Amino acid sequence: MDKLIITITCDSTISYPLNPHNPTPKGMETVVDEYVRSVSAGASICHIHGPFKPRGSFAEGGAQEVDLDVSGWLTMRQRIVDRCSTRPIIQYGYAHAPFQQRLVLLEQEPDMVSVCFHPHDECFNYDEPRHPAIDLYAIHDRNELAEYGRFTLEHGIKPEVENFQFGGVWNAQRLIQAGLLNTPVWATQFLGWRGGNWTPPTLKGIQYMYDHQPDGFIFNTSVMDPPMHWHILTMAILLGGHVRVGMEDNPYLSPGGYATSNAQLVEKIVRISRELGRDIATPDEARAIIGLM
């Protein structure tokens, strides 16, 4: 069994808008500090949301689109790398952002980029009734996915296959057959993310996703369901998969108890994994497992 690879994602602006410890509203330096502390705690992959501007107000709920501050993403990435004692893997997020904007962003050639391999259909209503739901929709058709495949191969970027239900895996296999996606495939299985692609955040749900993982796919897990979050990530560790934590997915250390930093969430999953007898991968070890060397 490989050592555990931990991804950290620090921004809960959309997912848990009432989180009082969300670093993003406090400015880039606070966000960078959150990533640096999380890498020191055991994370290998930094899933970053660089600066962006919403088209409309998140406070009003409803469907949202964003415009990316391309230069700001490069600045954030460089500050994280410069401040970490060991170089983390940088993974660009915001897979629902406009496709052409993301292609411009990817000219910066991060290590990895998240790509949703089926349409986005998400409903962030975890803070209702105090905050209205935020709905996100985006069509990622097979032509777009093929363009992602060609672009990432040309620029040496590793795609993260985001899979909220198993149509994403089917699309990924199709790209492999077309020579547009190399193995091993880093595939994140999303459980409990509400919306039209919802997969139940249950132990049976993660077992189903694990059992249907094709050869050549590396199993990573994200859970957006505070009551079941730590249970399912523990199951992922036992199955030999990898995990994603952070305030985007779940800002709670325990039901109703906010973490005051993202590093606390990393520290908790590190403790769980080590108590189960599984050590934590360094960024260099993670690169070897994922195929980034």
N, C-alpha and C positions, 0 to 999 in steps of 0.2 A: 504494500500500500504506500503510495507516495505521501510525502509530507503535505500538510494542509496549506493550501494557498488561500489567503484572506484578501478580499477586495474591500476597500473602504469607500463609501460614498456619503459625503457630508451635508448635502443640501436638502432641506425639507421644506423649501419655499412652497412647492406645489403639493407635496404629499401630506404634510402635517403643518399647515400654515400658521397654526397657533402655538407651535413649539417655541417656548421662550428662549431656548438655547440654540436655535438655528443660527449658525455663524454668518450666513450669507448677507443678511441686512446690515451686519456690522462692518462690512468692507473686506477687500481682498486680503489684507494682511492677516485678519482674523481667520479667514478661510484657509489660507496657506498654513498658518500655525496649526489648525486642526488636522490637516493632512500630515504635516511633519510629525506631530505627536502620535498620530495613528500609525505611521510607519515605524516609529520607535517602539510602539507597543506590539508590533507583530504583523501589520498589514504589508503586503507585497505589491498590490495593484491599487493605484489611486484612480478611481472613476470620478473624473472631474466635470463639474458644470462651471465653465468659465462665465464671464459676464454676459448678460443678455438683457433685452428689454421686451417685456410682454406687450403684445398688441391689445391694449385694453387693460382693465384692472382685475387682478386676481381676487380682490375683495368682493367683486361683483359676481364671481363664479362664472359658469357658462364655458363654452368652448374657447380655448386660448391658443394663440400662436405666438412665437417669439422671434426676435431678430438677434442674431449673435454678434457680439463685439469681438471680431476675429483677432485683433491685436491683443485684446485683453486676455484671451485664452492662452496665447503664447507667453505673455507676461506671467500669468498664474503658473503655468507649467514650469517655466524656468525657475521661478522663485521656489517652488516645491523641490525641484531637483537640486538646486544649489544649496538648500538648507538641510537636506537629508544626508546623514552620514553614509548611507548606502543608497545607490540609485534605485528608486522604485520604478515599477512599470507604470507608464502613464497611459490611461485609457480615456479617450474622449467620449463623453456621454451626450445626452439630449438627442436621442435617436429620432424623436418626433419632429425635430426642427426641419425647416425647408431644405430639400435635397441639394439645391444649388449652393446654398449657404454652407452646407456641410462639406461639399467638395472644396470650396475655397478654404475652409478651416483645415481640411485634411492635407492641404499643400504644406502644412507645417510638419507633416510626417510624425505624428505621435507613435508610440509603440503599438497601440491598439485603438480600435474604435467600436463602439456599440452600434449594431445594426439590427433593428427589429425585422425579423424575417416573415412577418405577416402584418396586416393592417393594425395600427394602433386603435384601440377602443378602450379608453381608461376613464374611470370615474373616481376621483379622489374626494371622498366624502367622509373621511375618518374623523374630522373635527366638527361634523354636523351635530347638533343644530346651531352651534355658535358661529360656524362659518359655512357659507354655501358651498355646494359641491363644485369642483373644478373638473370639467370634462375635456379630454384631449382626444382628437381623432386625426389620423393621418393614414393615407393609402401608400403602402410600399409595394408596388406591383413587381412582377418578376423582371420587367425591363429595368426598373430601378435597382433591384438586387443584383442583376447582372452587371450594371454599371459600377456598383460598389465593388463587386468582385474584380473587375478589370482594374479599377483605380487602386484598390488596396494591393493587388499583386504588383502593379507597376511601381508603387511607392514604398513597398516593403512594410506595409501596415498589417497587423493581425486583426481580422474582424472578430468581434464577440457576437456570436449568434444569440440574439435575444429571442426566447421562445416562451410565450405565455400559454400556448397550446400546441399540439404536435404538428399542425400545419407548417410551423416554422422549421421543424426538423426536415419535413418533406422537401421544402424549398431549398434548404441547405444541401441536402443530398443531390438535388438536381444541379446545383452549382458545382458540386464536386465532380459529377459526371461530365459537366461541360468544361472542366479544367479551369474554373474560375474561383475555386475555394480549395485551399490545401488542407490536408490533415497533418497533425491532429487539429480537430475543430474545437475551439473553446466555446462551449454552449452553456448559457445560463438559463436555467429553468425557473420561471417566475410563478410562485404560488401565492394565492390570496390577493393578488392585485385586482381590484374590483373593475368591472366593465365587461364588455362583450367577449373578452378573451380569458375570463376568469377561470382559474383552475383551483379547486378546493384546497385550502391550507390544512391538509390532514396528512397523517402518516401514510394512509392508503394512497393519497394523491402523489406524494413524493416517491413512494414505492413504484407506482405506475410509471411515472416519468423516468425513473432509473431503469426499470425493467425494459423499457422500449427505447433506450438509448442505443443508437447504432454503433458498430465498431468504428473506431477512429474518432469518436467524440469524447471530450473530457467534460465531466459532469460538474457544473457549478450551480449553486442554488441561491435564489433571492426570495425572501418571504416578506410580504406586507400584510401582516396580521398580528398585532401585538399579543393576543392571548396564546397563539400557537407558534410564534416566531422562534423562540429558543428551542422548543421541542423539535421542530422540523429541521433546524440547522444541526441539532445534535444527531438526528437520524442521518442527515447528509454526511456528517463526519464518520459515522459508523459504517455507512455504505461505501466509503472511500472517495466520496465526492469532495468538492470544495465549497466555500461559503462566501457570501457577501453580507457585510453589516454596515451600519451607519444610519444617520438620522434621516436619510431619504427613505429607507426601508422601514425603520422602526426606531423611534427616539427613546424607547422605554427600556430601562434596565429590568424592571419588574412592572406588573400591571399598575398603571397610574403613576409610576415613579420615573420621571424623566432622567435620562443621563444628562450630566452637565457638560460633557464633552464627547466627541466621537471616539476618542481614545479609550474611554471607559467601556464602550461597546466592543471594541477590539479586545481589550483586556479580558472581558467576560468570555468571549468565544475562545480565546487562547487558554484560559483556565479550563473550560469544558473539554477542549480537545486534549490537553495534556493529562487531565484526569482520566480520559478514555485511552491513554497510552499512545496518542498520535502527536508527533512533534510538528512544529510550524516551519514552513518553508521560508527561507530568505528570498529577497528579490532575485538573486542570481539563480537559486535553486528553482524558483518559479519560472524563470525564463527557460530553463532547460526542460521542465515538464511541459510547458505550453508550446515550445518549439520556436522561441524567439532568439535563440543563440545563433 
